[in-house]
Amino acid sequence: MSNWNFLRSHRSWEDWLSIALGVVIMLAPWIVEETSNQAAVVNAALCGIAVLLLAELDLVSFRRWAEAGQLGCGLWVAASPFVLGYSGGSELQIWHTVSGLAVALLAALELWQKPGEDQ
Protein backbone atom coordinates (compact mmCIF):
# COMPACT_ATOMS: atom_id res chain seq x y z
CA MET A 1 0.00 0.00 0.00
CA SER A 2 1.38 3.40 -0.92
CA ASN A 3 2.17 6.06 1.61
CA TRP A 4 -0.14 9.06 0.95
CA ASN A 5 1.67 11.11 3.58
CA PHE A 6 4.39 11.69 1.02
CA LEU A 7 1.93 13.83 -0.95
CA ARG A 8 0.74 15.64 2.17
CA SER A 9 4.10 17.19 3.08
CA HIS A 10 5.58 20.19 1.30
CA ARG A 11 8.92 19.67 -0.42
CA SER A 12 11.33 22.36 -1.59
CA TRP A 13 11.69 20.69 -5.01
CA GLU A 14 8.15 21.86 -5.75
CA ASP A 15 9.23 25.47 -5.32
CA TRP A 16 12.37 24.94 -7.39
CA LEU A 17 10.26 23.37 -10.15
CA SER A 18 7.94 26.40 -10.04
CA ILE A 19 10.96 28.69 -10.37
CA ALA A 20 12.15 26.70 -13.39
CA LEU A 21 8.68 26.86 -14.93
CA GLY A 22 8.64 30.63 -14.39
CA VAL A 23 11.90 30.89 -16.33
CA VAL A 24 10.49 28.66 -19.10
CA ILE A 25 7.32 30.77 -19.34
CA MET A 26 9.39 33.96 -19.49
CA LEU A 27 11.81 32.72 -22.16
CA ALA A 28 9.37 30.62 -24.24
CA PRO A 29 8.85 33.23 -27.00
CA TRP A 30 12.59 33.31 -27.66
CA ILE A 31 13.04 29.55 -27.27
CA VAL A 32 10.49 28.86 -30.02
CA GLU A 33 11.42 32.03 -31.94
CA GLU A 34 7.90 33.49 -31.92
CA THR A 35 8.48 37.09 -30.90
CA SER A 36 6.31 38.79 -33.51
CA ASN A 37 3.24 39.02 -31.25
CA GLN A 38 4.25 41.78 -28.85
CA ALA A 39 1.33 41.12 -26.47
CA ALA A 40 2.40 37.47 -26.11
CA VAL A 41 6.01 38.46 -25.41
CA VAL A 42 5.07 41.04 -22.75
CA ASN A 43 2.59 38.61 -21.21
CA ALA A 44 5.22 35.86 -21.09
CA ALA A 45 7.78 38.15 -19.48
CA LEU A 46 5.42 39.51 -16.82
CA CYS A 47 3.81 36.17 -15.96
CA GLY A 48 7.14 34.36 -15.90
CA ILE A 49 8.60 36.93 -13.53
CA ALA A 50 5.49 36.75 -11.32
CA VAL A 51 5.66 32.94 -11.08
CA LEU A 52 9.39 33.11 -10.40
CA LEU A 53 9.07 35.70 -7.62
CA LEU A 54 6.09 34.00 -5.97
CA ALA A 55 7.92 30.66 -5.98
CA GLU A 56 11.03 32.25 -4.48
CA LEU A 57 8.89 33.80 -1.75
CA ASP A 58 7.45 30.37 -1.04
CA LEU A 59 10.97 28.99 -0.58
CA VAL A 60 11.54 31.48 2.23
CA SER A 61 8.19 31.06 3.97
CA PHE A 62 4.94 29.42 2.93
CA ARG A 63 2.18 31.92 2.23
CA ARG A 64 -1.25 30.86 1.02
CA TRP A 65 -1.69 34.08 -0.96
CA ALA A 66 1.56 33.41 -2.84
CA GLU A 67 0.34 29.93 -3.77
CA ALA A 68 -3.02 31.37 -4.79
CA GLY A 69 -1.12 33.90 -6.94
CA GLN A 70 0.84 31.10 -8.58
CA LEU A 71 -2.39 29.23 -9.23
CA GLY A 72 -3.90 32.32 -10.86
CA CYS A 73 -0.77 33.00 -12.92
CA GLY A 74 -0.63 29.40 -14.09
CA LEU A 75 -4.26 29.41 -15.18
CA TRP A 76 -3.78 32.76 -16.94
CA VAL A 77 -0.67 31.53 -18.79
CA ALA A 78 -2.57 28.43 -19.92
CA ALA A 79 -5.51 30.53 -21.13
CA SER A 80 -3.54 33.46 -22.57
CA PRO A 81 -2.92 31.95 -26.02
CA PHE A 82 -6.67 31.85 -26.54
CA VAL A 83 -7.34 35.28 -25.01
CA LEU A 84 -4.44 37.10 -26.68
CA GLY A 85 -4.87 35.41 -30.06
CA TYR A 86 -1.77 33.31 -30.55
CA SER A 87 -3.51 29.96 -30.29
CA GLY A 88 -3.30 28.82 -33.91
CA GLY A 89 -1.46 25.62 -33.02
CA SER A 90 1.83 27.41 -32.58
CA GLU A 91 4.67 26.06 -30.48
CA LEU A 92 4.33 29.02 -28.13
CA GLN A 93 0.72 28.05 -27.46
CA ILE A 94 1.80 24.53 -26.53
CA TRP A 95 4.65 25.75 -24.31
CA HIS A 96 2.43 28.23 -22.47
CA THR A 97 -0.53 25.88 -22.10
CA VAL A 98 1.58 23.03 -20.72
CA SER A 99 3.78 25.15 -18.45
CA GLY A 100 0.81 27.19 -17.20
CA LEU A 101 -1.11 24.05 -16.30
CA ALA A 102 1.99 22.64 -14.59
CA VAL A 103 2.34 25.79 -12.47
CA ALA A 104 -1.37 25.67 -11.58
CA LEU A 105 -1.19 21.98 -10.63
CA LEU A 106 1.89 22.52 -8.47
CA ALA A 107 0.26 25.48 -6.72
CA ALA A 108 -2.92 23.47 -6.12
CA LEU A 109 -0.84 20.61 -4.70
CA GLU A 110 1.00 22.96 -2.36
CA LEU A 111 -2.26 24.55 -1.21
CA TRP A 112 -3.65 21.09 -0.54
CA GLN A 113 -0.52 20.11 1.40
CA LYS A 114 -0.83 23.03 3.82
CA PRO A 115 -4.54 23.54 4.55
CA GLY A 116 -5.38 26.33 6.97
CA GLU A 117 -1.81 27.56 7.43
CA ASP A 118 -1.71 31.23 6.63
CA GLN A 119 1.11 33.57 7.46
C-alpha positions as CSV (number, residue, x, y, z in Angstrom):
1,M,0.0,0.0,0.0
2,S,1.4,3.4,-0.9
3,N,2.2,6.1,1.6
4,W,-0.1,9.1,1.0
5,N,1.7,11.1,3.6
6,F,4.4,11.7,1.0
7,L,1.9,13.8,-0.9
8,R,0.7,15.6,2.2
9,S,4.1,17.2,3.1
10,H,5.6,20.2,1.3
11,R,8.9,19.7,-0.4
12,S,11.3,22.4,-1.6
13,W,11.7,20.7,-5.0
14,E,8.1,21.9,-5.7
15,D,9.2,25.5,-5.3
16,W,12.4,24.9,-7.4
17,L,10.3,23.4,-10.2
18,S,7.9,26.4,-10.0
19,I,11.0,28.7,-10.4
20,A,12.2,26.7,-13.4
21,L,8.7,26.9,-14.9
22,G,8.6,30.6,-14.4
23,V,11.9,30.9,-16.3
24,V,10.5,28.7,-19.1
25,I,7.3,30.8,-19.3
26,M,9.4,34.0,-19.5
27,L,11.8,32.7,-22.2
28,A,9.4,30.6,-24.2
29,P,8.8,33.2,-27.0
30,W,12.6,33.3,-27.7
31,I,13.0,29.6,-27.3
32,V,10.5,28.9,-30.0
33,E,11.4,32.0,-31.9
34,E,7.9,33.5,-31.9
35,T,8.5,37.1,-30.9
36,S,6.3,38.8,-33.5
37,N,3.2,39.0,-31.2
38,Q,4.2,41.8,-28.8
39,A,1.3,41.1,-26.5
40,A,2.4,37.5,-26.1
41,V,6.0,38.5,-25.4
42,V,5.1,41.0,-22.8
43,N,2.6,38.6,-21.2
44,A,5.2,35.9,-21.1
45,A,7.8,38.2,-19.5
46,L,5.4,39.5,-16.8
47,C,3.8,36.2,-16.0
48,G,7.1,34.4,-15.9
49,I,8.6,36.9,-13.5
50,A,5.5,36.8,-11.3
51,V,5.7,32.9,-11.1
52,L,9.4,33.1,-10.4
53,L,9.1,35.7,-7.6
54,L,6.1,34.0,-6.0
55,A,7.9,30.7,-6.0
56,E,11.0,32.3,-4.5
57,L,8.9,33.8,-1.7
58,D,7.5,30.4,-1.0
59,L,11.0,29.0,-0.6
60,V,11.5,31.5,2.2
61,S,8.2,31.1,4.0
62,F,4.9,29.4,2.9
63,R,2.2,31.9,2.2
64,R,-1.2,30.9,1.0
65,W,-1.7,34.1,-1.0
66,A,1.6,33.4,-2.8
67,E,0.3,29.9,-3.8
68,A,-3.0,31.4,-4.8
69,G,-1.1,33.9,-6.9
70,Q,0.8,31.1,-8.6
71,L,-2.4,29.2,-9.2
72,G,-3.9,32.3,-10.9
73,C,-0.8,33.0,-12.9
74,G,-0.6,29.4,-14.1
75,L,-4.3,29.4,-15.2
76,W,-3.8,32.8,-16.9
77,V,-0.7,31.5,-18.8
78,A,-2.6,28.4,-19.9
79,A,-5.5,30.5,-21.1
80,S,-3.5,33.5,-22.6
81,P,-2.9,31.9,-26.0
82,F,-6.7,31.9,-26.5
83,V,-7.3,35.3,-25.0
84,L,-4.4,37.1,-26.7
85,G,-4.9,35.4,-30.1
86,Y,-1.8,33.3,-30.6
87,S,-3.5,30.0,-30.3
88,G,-3.3,28.8,-33.9
89,G,-1.5,25.6,-33.0
90,S,1.8,27.4,-32.6
91,E,4.7,26.1,-30.5
92,L,4.3,29.0,-28.1
93,Q,0.7,28.1,-27.5
94,I,1.8,24.5,-26.5
95,W,4.7,25.8,-24.3
96,H,2.4,28.2,-22.5
97,T,-0.5,25.9,-22.1
98,V,1.6,23.0,-20.7
99,S,3.8,25.2,-18.5
100,G,0.8,27.2,-17.2
101,L,-1.1,24.1,-16.3
102,A,2.0,22.6,-14.6
103,V,2.3,25.8,-12.5
104,A,-1.4,25.7,-11.6
105,L,-1.2,22.0,-10.6
106,L,1.9,22.5,-8.5
107,A,0.3,25.5,-6.7
108,A,-2.9,23.5,-6.1
109,L,-0.8,20.6,-4.7
110,E,1.0,23.0,-2.4
111,L,-2.3,24.6,-1.2
112,W,-3.7,21.1,-0.5
113,Q,-0.5,20.1,1.4
114,K,-0.8,23.0,3.8
115,P,-4.5,23.5,4.5
116,G,-5.4,26.3,7.0
117,E,-1.8,27.6,7.4
118,D,-1.7,31.2,6.6
119,Q,1.1,33.6,7.5
